[in-house]
Every structure is written in C-alpha cells, then in structure tokens.
Amino acid sequence: MNQENNQNQPKQKPQDDQNKNRRNWWIEIVSLLALGYLIFSLISPIFFKEGQQPRKIELPDILVIAVILFFNSDLLNRLEDFGISKEGGITAKFRELKQEVNKQKKEIDELQAQQLEQLEKQQKNLEEMQAFMYNFLLGDKDYDKIAQLEQHLQANTNYNFYVSEKVADELRRLRDLKLIQTNSGYISDLVKASDYGRQPIDLTKYFCVTDLGKKFLTTRNTLNSSNQQETTNSQEIPKVE
C-alpha cells in the first residue's frame, strides 16, 4: 500500500506543475488583453475625435493596472483565501509567507549565534595573549599577591595583609589590569580598615581573582616549569669517556 502511495506522489507533482503552467498561461493572455484594452481606451480619443488629447488616467484605470500587476506577481500563487466583508473590508491570507519569515528569523538567529561565538573566541584569545604578556610586565611580587589570594580563597582561609597607601596603589594596578576585582567598596576603605598599614586585614573578604588572573597564574606556572626543565637539561653535561 505504501509503495502505491510512493508511486503516485511523483506523478502528482508534474501534474500540479502542468496545471500551474496552464493557469499562468491564461493569466498572461487575460493580462495582455486587459492591458491592450486599457491602452486603446486611453489613446482612442486621438483617432475618433480630431484635436483631442489622450484621456487622463482615472481611478478605474489604476484599479485595472493594479489587478494586472497582482495577477502577474508571485502573490497570486501564494493566495490561500480571499474575501470581502459586508462592510467592504477585504481579507486575504497568503501561504508560505509565515514560513519564509520564520526561516529568515532562524537564519538571523543563527548568524547572531555565530557572531557571538566568534566574539567569545576572540575574547578568549585576547585574554590568553594578555595573560602571556603579563608574565613579562609583572614581577614576582605581584604574582605572589595574586597567587596567595587565590590559594587562600580556594582553601577558605584568611589572607592577612597590611594595606598601606603604597600597597593600595599596587592593588589598584592589579585591579585595573583586571587580574583581581573588588567585591564591594573602594580600595581606600581597605587602607582605613588596616589603619594605614598598621593592622592586618583579610584580603579574601575584599578581593577575588578574575578569570584573566587565573589564566595569568596558569601561564606563569607553565613558563616557570619550562624554564626549570631547560635549566635542568642544560646542567646535565654528558660524560666524556
């Protein structure tokens, strides 16, 4: 039974195309006749009345032209329902238009998703490049601050630190480089809480390490491991027999 239905389906499509072509052929003939009649009605005063000018285009002529254009456009093939209400309103329902709008919306959404994915990849590559460059711009002192802060945050222990005005400037620089970020308040508040470096305060309550800071730590550790390995290999001198 299914095989018979499958065999009938290919036959229905050519038949539909044939009916569609036949309908388009009749539309072209009727449109040509209507257009010819319209042109003749416009210029006929020149031939039948001496000295007369072609008549002006009026509202019925415009309606005829609109109908001709409508029937020769692709909208006719998509017309699914058409009606005129008692109040004179006209309603028309077109098929496939909604599908095309949904298709275009889907394509736009996919394009936006691709652009967002590319932006995320570019942002990730930029952060990795920044993390690599910071290894040459920041010294061991800055690295120790970030590493100790991350270590105490992971262990949920206090990172007691004396925050003087000088230390506050160092923390501001690390914050501006987006390696650490404040949880709340200002760095100047930490200076006051530390009594200008006279009393220790827990930095884990005020700071956290950013994703870029974590990448910086990972890159620094990797580079240090590579340098140590190269140093070890260079110290291993082969014995001469």
PLY file of the C-alpha trace (Angstrom):
ply
format ascii 1.0
element vertex 241
property float x
property float y
property float z
element edge 240
property int vertex1
property int vertex2
end_header
0.00 0.00 0.00
2.84 2.35 0.89
4.59 1.52 -2.35
1.50 2.53 -4.32
1.34 5.86 -2.48
5.02 6.47 -3.14
4.48 5.72 -6.81
1.58 8.15 -7.02
3.48 11.01 -5.37
5.95 11.62 -8.23
3.04 11.70 -10.66
1.13 14.31 -8.69
3.96 16.86 -8.76
4.29 17.02 -12.58
0.51 17.26 -12.81
0.49 20.16 -10.35
3.25 21.89 -12.30
1.30 21.37 -15.53
-1.86 22.89 -14.02
0.17 25.78 -12.63
1.75 26.48 -16.04
-1.65 26.29 -17.72
-3.09 28.78 -15.21
-0.14 31.15 -15.71
-0.66 30.94 -19.47
-4.28 32.05 -19.17
-3.31 34.84 -16.78
-0.80 36.18 -19.29
-3.37 36.18 -22.08
-6.02 37.92 -19.99
-3.47 40.43 -18.72
-2.34 41.27 -22.25
-5.93 41.72 -23.38
-6.76 43.93 -20.41
-3.60 45.99 -20.89
-4.34 46.35 -24.60
-7.87 47.49 -23.90
-6.62 50.00 -21.33
-4.09 51.48 -23.74
-6.69 51.64 -26.50
-9.17 53.41 -24.23
-6.56 55.99 -23.31
-5.44 56.86 -26.84
-8.72 56.26 -28.72
-9.83 59.94 -28.48
-6.91 60.85 -30.75
-8.27 58.71 -33.59
-12.03 59.25 -33.22
-12.07 62.95 -32.32
-9.83 65.33 -34.17
-7.67 67.52 -31.96
-8.42 65.52 -28.85
-5.66 64.55 -26.42
-5.36 61.11 -24.80
-7.65 60.97 -21.83
-6.28 61.12 -18.33
-5.79 58.05 -16.24
-8.63 57.71 -13.77
-9.30 55.56 -10.74
-10.79 52.61 -12.71
-7.67 52.56 -14.89
-5.46 52.46 -11.81
-7.50 49.59 -10.44
-7.12 47.67 -13.69
-3.35 48.20 -13.65
-3.20 47.08 -10.00
-5.17 43.93 -10.82
-2.88 43.16 -13.76
0.21 43.57 -11.61
-1.30 41.48 -8.84
-2.21 38.57 -11.09
1.25 38.59 -12.67
3.09 38.68 -9.36
4.06 35.74 -7.19
1.47 36.72 -4.60
-1.29 35.08 -6.61
0.39 31.69 -6.32
0.53 32.19 -2.58
-3.07 33.37 -2.19
-4.81 30.85 0.02
-8.01 32.67 0.99
-9.70 35.86 -0.20
-12.91 37.50 0.95
-14.91 40.72 1.07
-16.96 41.52 4.16
-20.34 43.26 4.21
-18.70 46.44 5.44
-16.48 46.50 2.37
-13.35 45.20 4.04
-11.02 42.90 2.11
-9.24 39.99 3.73
-6.53 37.90 2.12
-4.49 35.03 3.50
-1.20 34.06 1.90
0.57 30.78 2.44
4.32 30.32 2.77
4.83 33.92 3.88
4.88 32.92 7.54
7.27 30.08 6.77
9.60 32.47 4.96
9.51 34.95 7.84
10.31 32.16 10.30
13.08 30.93 8.01
14.62 34.39 7.79
14.32 34.81 11.57
16.04 31.46 12.06
18.84 32.46 9.69
19.28 35.77 11.53
19.38 33.97 14.88
21.96 31.50 13.55
24.06 34.37 12.18
23.92 36.20 15.51
24.86 33.00 17.32
27.86 32.55 15.01
28.93 36.16 15.57
28.65 35.75 19.34
30.69 32.55 19.16
33.37 34.32 17.15
33.42 37.21 19.62
33.80 34.77 22.51
36.70 33.06 20.74
38.35 36.41 20.03
37.86 37.46 23.65
39.35 34.18 24.84
42.36 34.56 22.52
42.82 38.15 23.71
42.75 37.09 27.36
45.28 34.33 26.71
47.56 36.84 24.97
47.17 39.27 27.87
47.93 36.55 30.40
51.08 35.68 28.45
52.25 39.30 28.16
51.65 39.99 31.86
54.39 37.47 32.66
56.89 39.94 31.21
55.24 43.05 32.68
54.61 41.91 36.27
57.24 40.86 38.79
57.28 38.11 41.35
55.83 40.43 44.00
52.63 40.96 42.01
52.45 37.28 41.14
52.74 36.33 44.82
49.85 38.62 45.78
47.53 37.05 43.20
48.72 33.50 43.85
48.36 33.83 47.64
44.91 35.40 47.26
43.72 32.56 45.02
45.24 29.94 47.30
43.50 31.31 50.41
40.22 31.72 48.53
40.30 28.08 47.45
41.22 26.93 50.96
38.67 29.30 52.54
41.31 30.68 54.90
42.24 34.22 55.87
44.84 36.11 53.86
46.02 38.66 56.42
47.71 41.61 54.80
48.92 45.07 55.83
47.41 47.56 53.38
49.32 50.82 53.37
48.99 53.59 50.78
51.77 52.01 48.72
50.17 48.57 48.87
46.83 50.14 47.92
48.41 51.53 44.73
49.74 48.06 43.88
46.28 46.56 44.40
44.71 49.27 42.25
47.14 48.46 39.45
46.27 44.75 39.60
42.59 45.67 39.63
43.00 47.98 36.62
44.76 45.15 34.77
41.63 43.06 35.51
43.63 40.41 37.36
41.68 40.92 40.58
38.42 42.67 41.35
36.89 44.15 44.47
33.83 42.51 45.97
32.46 45.80 47.27
33.58 49.24 48.36
36.78 51.06 47.47
40.43 50.23 47.97
40.78 53.39 50.03
38.41 51.79 52.54
40.88 48.93 52.95
43.62 51.40 53.86
41.43 52.82 56.59
40.41 49.34 57.79
44.12 48.43 58.01
44.84 51.68 59.87
47.13 52.73 57.02
49.17 49.52 57.19
49.40 49.15 60.95
46.87 46.31 61.31
46.40 43.22 59.12
43.09 42.66 57.32
41.75 39.63 55.45
42.04 40.35 51.72
39.73 37.44 50.83
36.82 39.50 52.18
37.55 42.33 49.77
39.05 40.78 46.61
38.66 37.84 44.28
40.81 36.64 41.38
39.30 37.11 37.91
39.36 34.56 35.09
42.15 36.55 33.48
44.07 36.44 36.76
43.67 32.66 36.94
44.94 32.34 33.36
47.90 34.53 34.32
48.74 32.19 37.21
48.45 29.11 34.99
50.62 30.66 32.28
53.22 31.78 34.82
53.43 28.30 36.34
53.75 26.73 32.89
56.55 29.10 31.90
58.35 28.57 35.20
58.12 24.80 34.78
59.51 25.05 31.24
62.40 27.27 32.40
63.25 24.89 35.23
63.21 21.94 32.84
65.51 23.75 30.41
67.86 24.67 33.25
67.97 21.07 34.45
68.68 19.77 30.96
71.45 22.32 30.40
73.13 21.27 33.69
73.21 17.63 32.66
76.56 17.51 30.90
77.32 14.20 29.19
80.37 12.40 30.46
83.36 12.17 28.12
84.89 8.73 28.06
0 1
1 2
2 3
3 4
4 5
5 6
6 7
7 8
8 9
9 10
10 11
11 12
12 13
13 14
14 15
15 16
16 17
17 18
18 19
19 20
20 21
21 22
22 23
23 24
24 25
25 26
26 27
27 28
28 29
29 30
30 31
31 32
32 33
33 34
34 35
35 36
36 37
37 38
38 39
39 40
40 41
41 42
42 43
43 44
44 45
45 46
46 47
47 48
48 49
49 50
50 51
51 52
52 53
53 54
54 55
55 56
56 57
57 58
58 59
59 60
60 61
61 62
62 63
63 64
64 65
65 66
66 67
67 68
68 69
69 70
70 71
71 72
72 73
73 74
74 75
75 76
76 77
77 78
78 79
79 80
80 81
81 82
82 83
83 84
84 85
85 86
86 87
87 88
88 89
89 90
90 91
91 92
92 93
93 94
94 95
95 96
96 97
97 98
98 99
99 100
100 101
101 102
102 103
103 104
104 105
105 106
106 107
107 108
108 109
109 110
110 111
111 112
112 113
113 114
114 115
115 116
116 117
117 118
118 119
119 120
120 121
121 122
122 123
123 124
124 125
125 126
126 127
127 128
128 129
129 130
130 131
131 132
132 133
133 134
134 135
135 136
136 137
137 138
138 139
139 140
140 141
141 142
142 143
143 144
144 145
145 146
146 147
147 148
148 149
149 150
150 151
151 152
152 153
153 154
154 155
155 156
156 157
157 158
158 159
159 160
160 161
161 162
162 163
163 164
164 165
165 166
166 167
167 168
168 169
169 170
170 171
171 172
172 173
173 174
174 175
175 176
176 177
177 178
178 179
179 180
180 181
181 182
182 183
183 184
184 185
185 186
186 187
187 188
188 189
189 190
190 191
191 192
192 193
193 194
194 195
195 196
196 197
197 198
198 199
199 200
200 201
201 202
202 203
203 204
204 205
205 206
206 207
207 208
208 209
209 210
210 211
211 212
212 213
213 214
214 215
215 216
216 217
217 218
218 219
219 220
220 221
221 222
222 223
223 224
224 225
225 226
226 227
227 228
228 229
229 230
230 231
231 232
232 233
233 234
234 235
235 236
236 237
237 238
238 239
239 240
